[in-house]
């Protein structure tokens, strides 16, 4: 093969490569801010009282930095309030959850799939006021730190719609509760490791540049408060039972990407 043919072959390969680069999908937005409202139905169970059923409502906001095949970082804040009724008593709730995430995002199958794997640090405050007939109210302030471990997966069907699956495991690392009638003492609780959150976001872009969108996100969450490990001066357990929560609900968020 003479020099002229070699140069022609190299030139053709370069032109093909440049053509492929020009037609490869490009990421226009790497950051996303979401803000919206939520509705939650809660079922609470423990060993000493009948189940409580009720409804919560609130707001949430989040920020995600999610470039293709690169570092992933996120921050989420959620607030909810509401009440639940039981047999002969009821509870009012104030729920605040803050979660920081760090991980990596993979862009797969011609960038139609995004998969972000992450861990981080989380804090949850769950205030509860127990009101029983003909008795004084009792206020429980649960403060629980946990480690989120999970993934965010999105499939983009076309230029204006995507469907996702999010899963987070949330083992606790330092759960405590403060009970107001008991002189405000803070009790350490047994850590629980069965806490999970599953979300199914469905998103719609409102503009061609994908800067604005709406995201509807049904979810299910299972959470446990561990029993108290505290003992009195005689060495007897104080026997504060654990709680088990099942949360079902949905969020509706407005999204701004840039």
Secondary structure, DSSP 4 states (H G I P E B T S, - for coil): --HHHHHHHHHHHHHHHHHHHHHS------EEEEEEEEEEEEEEEESSS--EEEEEEEEEEEEEEE-TTEEEEEEEEEEEEEEEEETTEEEEEEEEEEEEEEEEEEEETTTTEEEEEEEEEEEEEEEEEEEETTS--EEEEEEEEEEEEEEEEEEE-SSSEEEEEEEEEEEEEEEEEEEGGGTT-EEEB------EEEEEEEEEESSTTS-EEEEEEEEEEEEEEPPB--B-TTS-B--PPPEEEEEEEEEEEEEEE-
